[in-house]
Every structure is written in C-alpha cells, then in structure tokens.
C-alpha cells in the first residue's frame, strides 16, 4: 500500500534509517543557524532510539530537538540521477553515557524513488509547501506565494495549447459551409474567437469546480496532459481569481454569441448556443456534474464535435443545416472524447477518492482498452461510410493516414496503464491523433474548395 504522504511513524523511520551506512546529524545552534555533521549512529527501531558519539567540539541543545538523516543518490552521466531516497527522523536528544548521545524518535519523513516516483512525491508534498507559504505570509504580514512569468502563468492557467480542440472543428465547419457556397469573413473570425472563449471558460471552470469538490487535491499523479492546470493547488492563482476568470471568459463568449445572433441569427444557432452553454458549464458544475456521473466523454464528444462544427456551419449558412457537417463532426467527436478518456486513466485513483465516477474509474483496464479500440474503429467506420454514401468528399479519406497513430496508442495503453508517467507519451500521441485527423479533414475541404475553383467538373463525392 502506497503511503498517502511522505510522513512515517517513528519506528518506520528508524527502520529505514538503519539501512544507511552513514548519517547526518542536524540541529539548530545557539545563534539560530542550522548545524550539521556526519555521524555513525547505532539504530534500535524496537527501542525507538538512535545513539551516536558526541561530535567533537560541538555543543548540542540539552533536551532539545535534533534530527538524523540518511540519504542515497546515484549519478547517471548524461541525464542526471536515479535511486534517490532519503529519510529524516526527529526527536529529543539526551545523554546516554559519557561521550554518547541518544535520540528518542518522535516523527519521521522519507521518500524512496522505488516506492513513489519523484513527480508524485512532489505532489504529495504540496500540502506541506502550502503550510510553509502560509506561515511565511503570516510572519511577513504580506502574501507570499510562488510566481511564474505572466506568459507561462497564462499558458498554464488557461491551457491555451489545447485550443486545437476548438479550432479544428470550427475551421472544418466554416470550410464545409464555404464548399456549399456560404462564407462571411467577419462572422467566421468572430466564431473562432467566441468558440475559443467558450473552451477557455470551460478549462478554467473545470479547475474551479474540481478544486471546490476536492478532485484536484485528491489527485497526486497529475501529468502535463491530465490532472488540471494545478494553479490553485500550487498557489499560483487564487480560487477567487480563477472563479472571476471563469465569469469573464463565459461573459466574453456570451457577448460574441449575441453579436453573431444579431448578424447571422437563427433558431438553429440559438439552440446550439444554449445546449453548448449547458453542456460546457454542467461538465463539472453542480447540479449536472456530467463528468462525475461517467458522462464526461459524451459531453466532450457533443460539445467539441457536432456543437462546435454545426455551430460554425450555421453561422455561415444563416441556419441552414445538412447531413454533411454532422457526419464530418462524428469522427472528430469520437477522437476528442478519446483524448479525455485516455487522460482520465492516470487520474482514476484520485477521481475515485473524490467521487468522480469516470469511465476508467468504473471499468477494468481490459474494458477500457477495448473501449478505446471500439471507439477508434467507429471513428474510421463513420468516415468510410460517409465517403461511400456520398455525404463526405473523397479527399476526406486522407484522415486514414492517422490509423498508425491510433494503433500506437492502443498498443501503449495496456503496458503503461498503471504508470501515469509512462502513459504521458501515449497521451501525447493520442492528442496528436485528434489534431492530425482534424487537420487532414480541414486539408480535404481546402482541396475541395480548390477543385471547385479550378476544375469544377471533377467529381468530389461518390454518386454525385
């Protein structure tokens, strides 16, 4: 059973300390500065004590608190270190016999890279770090917290790189409308900007509601692709600031939505906007909390598939709908849902503790991996059926070039299922799968537009 924190009971700390051949004795000197010196201690875990020779020429505080530390690290030329581990035991010091001192263990703290990976160890220490900054803030009378440059903080807080999940379907919807003869530059730009604000609002609101419900605090294995932005947990941005940012982004999206309704309004656009708002806010927010009920993948598929793509399409067509944009949205919807699906795997233990019943929490690894296989097959099947049925253009088959990426993800899931950090490479490939598939569909419709302009007689659809 993995420890919930790096804290150890006193006896456990002594047992680990006994495995180190050398120890470092540490205490605070009379001048208030720490003093440390190497000693050879005799450890007796059963008795709860460690004894060592009095350091020559040094005075220890009689009855005061001292600590003994054991540590190990192995240099690895070319990339750093491995086999990192340490343990520190604190307690009161007393004279054992002339020339010998005894530490009676009271508490301990330790880490072994073989038991807990470094990044997880860092996450498990966040609570202690926050206590330190809180104490320092009280001592100085002014807030003290970690800082990032504005650029990096903005990227982390908003998760800007993930805007491809919005830009791809919106661009595709605009291009499909253009291939049908409907295009307006101003509203196309407004659609991209407005949809981007929607995603930014969802990204930030997820952090707000996950923090309020304890999901992010319970997650000690976040990665660069999962576990939220962590800016609240790291003290980089306050909860109140994140809540304010959520309101600002939703307000900006709503304002642009109203402008689009004035310029190109239709019942279809209004319906898509309302459904999108409910799904986006209800993803983590009470009372819906869709992701907590195992409906997160469906919400993401609907929101970043048909709603984004059809929304962009109906803005251009003034409300006219057709099967083509809907069918084109389905592979994109399935692949973006799979991004969330895979990213939930390393979060599943923390999610389970927080009552977040995602699909990887509910189902066994075998079922989850099989689910990935079925969903990717469905995405490519819809593409093929759409082309054969004449609903999608023949160049849309370019998306099949991403099949090797899907196979790489599937092959990487099972062996890395219980290794969050080994799974990061798989998650990266899965994100590229969605991005490249979307870009290839975008490229397909660019080819359609070019063919319509320079060779209008060339058949682009089967049966048309």
QUILINDA-V836337 format. One record per residue. PHI is phi in radians with two decimals (999 if undefined). Layout:
phi=PHI
phi=PHI
//
This chain:
phi=999
phi=-1.36
phi=-1.15
phi=-1.34
phi=-2.47
phi=-1.25
phi=-1.22
phi=-2.19
phi=-1.29
phi=-1.02
phi=-1.16
phi=-1.07
phi=-1.13
phi=-1.16
phi=-1.07
phi=-1.24
phi=-1.06
phi=-1.16
phi=-1.44
phi=-1.69
phi=-1.29
phi=-2.29
phi=-2.38
phi=-2.00
phi=-1.59
phi=-2.32
phi=-2.70
phi=-1.71
phi=-1.29
phi=-1.08
phi=-1.50
phi=1.55
phi=-1.74
phi=-1.24
phi=-2.15
phi=-2.40
phi=-2.65
phi=-1.30
phi=-2.43
phi=-1.92
phi=-1.73
phi=-1.76
phi=-1.80
phi=-2.23
phi=-1.03
phi=-1.09
phi=-1.48
phi=1.33
phi=-2.37
phi=-2.40
phi=-2.11
phi=-2.79
phi=-1.27
phi=-1.10
phi=-1.07
phi=-1.10
phi=1.32
phi=-2.17
phi=-1.89
phi=-1.66
phi=-1.20
phi=-1.09
phi=1.29
phi=-1.44
phi=-1.58
phi=-2.33
phi=-2.50
phi=-2.12
phi=-2.14
phi=-2.09
phi=-2.59
phi=-2.61
phi=-2.70
phi=-2.04
phi=-1.16
phi=-2.18
phi=-0.94
phi=1.84
phi=-2.50
phi=2.31
phi=-2.45
phi=-2.55
phi=0.93
phi=-1.38
phi=-2.81
phi=-2.81
phi=-2.62
phi=-2.24
phi=-2.07
phi=-1.87
phi=3.06
phi=-1.43
phi=-1.79
phi=-2.54
phi=-1.36
phi=-1.45
phi=-2.72
phi=-0.89
phi=1.51
phi=-2.23
phi=-2.10
phi=-2.21
phi=-1.76
phi=-1.66
phi=-1.14
phi=-2.09
phi=-2.72
phi=-2.62
phi=-2.57
phi=-2.79
phi=-2.69
phi=-2.34
phi=-1.01
phi=-1.22
phi=-1.67
phi=-2.33
phi=-0.99
phi=-0.98
phi=-1.14
phi=-1.18
phi=-1.01
phi=-1.08
phi=-1.13
phi=-1.21
phi=-1.68
phi=-1.04
phi=-1.02
phi=-1.13
phi=-1.12
phi=-1.15
phi=-1.08
phi=-1.10
phi=-1.15
phi=-1.12
phi=-1.13
phi=-1.14
phi=-1.13
phi=-1.14
phi=-1.13
phi=-1.57
phi=1.31
phi=-2.57
phi=-1.06
phi=-2.14
phi=-2.68
phi=-1.11
phi=-2.34
phi=-2.16
phi=-1.07
phi=-1.01
phi=-1.11
phi=-1.16
phi=-1.14
phi=-1.11
phi=-1.05
phi=-1.26
phi=-1.14
phi=-1.63
phi=0.97
phi=-0.93
phi=-1.02
phi=-1.46
phi=-1.11
phi=-1.03
phi=-1.10
phi=-1.66
phi=-1.09
phi=-1.08
phi=-1.15
phi=-1.15
phi=-1.06
phi=-1.13
phi=-1.09
phi=-1.14
phi=-1.18
phi=-1.11
phi=-1.10
phi=-1.10
phi=-1.18
phi=-1.59
phi=1.61
phi=-2.10
phi=-2.70
phi=-2.37
phi=-1.08
phi=-1.04
phi=-1.25
phi=-1.13
phi=-1.13
phi=-1.06
phi=-1.13
phi=-1.08
phi=-1.16
phi=-1.09
phi=-1.12
phi=-1.12
phi=-1.09
phi=-1.05
phi=-1.16
phi=-1.06
phi=-1.10
phi=-1.14
phi=-0.99
phi=-1.26
phi=-1.12
phi=-1.04
phi=-1.11
phi=-1.11
phi=-1.32
phi=-1.15
phi=-1.18
phi=-1.18
phi=-1.78
phi=1.42
phi=-1.19
phi=-1.26
phi=-1.15
phi=-1.35
phi=-1.59
phi=-1.87
phi=-2.24
phi=-1.21
phi=-2.25
phi=-1.16
phi=-1.96
phi=-2.47
phi=1.58
phi=1.41
phi=-1.35
phi=1.22
phi=-1.17
phi=-1.25
phi=-1.09
phi=-1.50
phi=1.29
phi=-1.37
phi=-2.39
phi=-1.34
phi=-1.02
phi=-1.12
phi=-1.11
phi=-1.15
phi=-1.12
phi=-1.11
phi=-1.14
phi=-1.03
phi=-1.07
phi=-1.10
phi=-1.18
phi=-1.12
phi=-1.13
phi=-1.11
phi=-1.11
phi=-1.14
phi=-1.08
phi=-1.17
phi=-1.06
phi=-1.14
phi=-1.06
phi=-1.14
phi=-1.14
phi=-1.18
phi=-1.39
phi=-2.41
phi=-1.12
phi=-2.81
phi=-1.01
phi=-1.11
phi=-1.14
phi=-1.08
phi=-1.10
phi=-1.09
phi=-1.12
phi=-1.15
phi=-1.08
phi=-1.07
phi=-1.13
phi=-1.11
phi=-1.16
phi=-1.13
phi=-1.26
phi=-1.35
phi=-1.01
phi=-2.10
phi=-1.38
phi=-1.13
phi=-1.55
phi=-1.22
phi=0.76
phi=-1.00
phi=-1.19
phi=-1.28
phi=-1.82
phi=1.37
phi=-1.91
phi=-1.08
phi=-1.09
phi=-1.13
phi=-1.06
phi=-1.17
phi=-1.06
phi=-1.18
phi=-1.18
phi=-1.79
phi=-2.06
phi=-1.01
phi=-1.14
phi=-1.14
phi=-1.22
phi=-1.18
phi=-1.04
phi=-1.11
phi=-1.16
phi=-1.26
phi=-1.06
phi=-1.27
phi=-1.62
phi=1.02
phi=1.77
phi=-1.23
phi=-2.06
phi=-2.65
phi=-1.26
phi=-1.02
phi=-1.13
phi=-1.14
phi=-1.10
phi=-1.12
phi=-1.35
phi=-1.16
phi=-1.04
phi=-1.12
phi=-1.08
phi=-1.13
phi=-1.24
phi=-1.27
phi=-1.11
phi=-1.23
phi=-1.09
phi=-1.08
phi=-0.97
phi=-1.24
phi=-1.16
phi=-1.37
phi=-1.08
phi=-1.22
phi=-1.58
phi=-1.10
phi=-1.21
phi=-1.13
phi=-1.07
phi=-1.09
phi=-1.12
phi=-1.60
phi=1.35
phi=-1.62
phi=-1.55
phi=-1.23
phi=-1.09
phi=-1.13
phi=-1.29
phi=-1.33
phi=-2.00
phi=-1.26
phi=-0.95
phi=-1.09
phi=-1.16
phi=-1.11
phi=-1.13
phi=-1.10
phi=-1.06
phi=-1.10
phi=-1.06
phi=-1.11
phi=-1.17
phi=-1.17
phi=-1.05
phi=-1.12
phi=-1.07
phi=-1.27
phi=-1.13
phi=-1.08
phi=-1.02
phi=-1.12
phi=-1.10
phi=-1.07
phi=-1.22
phi=-1.09
phi=-1.39
phi=1.38
phi=-1.53
phi=-2.11
phi=-1.25
phi=-0.99
phi=-1.05
phi=-1.08
phi=-1.11
phi=-0.96
phi=-1.07
phi=-1.12
phi=-1.11
phi=-1.55
phi=-0.95
phi=-1.02
phi=-1.16
phi=-1.07
phi=-1.16
phi=-1.09
phi=-1.11
phi=-1.04
phi=-1.19
phi=-1.54
phi=-1.16
phi=-1.12
phi=-1.18
phi=-1.92
phi=-1.00
phi=-1.75
phi=-2.14
phi=-0.95
phi=-1.45
phi=-1.24
phi=-1.35
phi=-1.03
phi=-1.10
phi=-1.14
phi=-1.09
phi=-1.08
phi=-1.13
phi=-1.12
phi=-1.14
phi=-1.13
phi=-1.00
phi=-1.10
phi=-1.11
phi=-1.16
phi=-1.06
phi=-1.13
phi=-1.14
phi=-1.20
phi=-1.19
phi=-1.05
phi=-1.07
phi=-1.06
phi=-1.34
phi=-1.11
phi=-1.09
phi=-1.07
phi=-1.11
phi=-1.13
phi=-1.10
phi=-1.09
phi=-1.43
phi=-1.82
phi=-2.52
phi=-1.07
phi=-1.50
phi=-1.27
phi=-1.22
phi=-1.93
phi=-2.18
phi=-1.21
phi=1.50
phi=-1.83
//
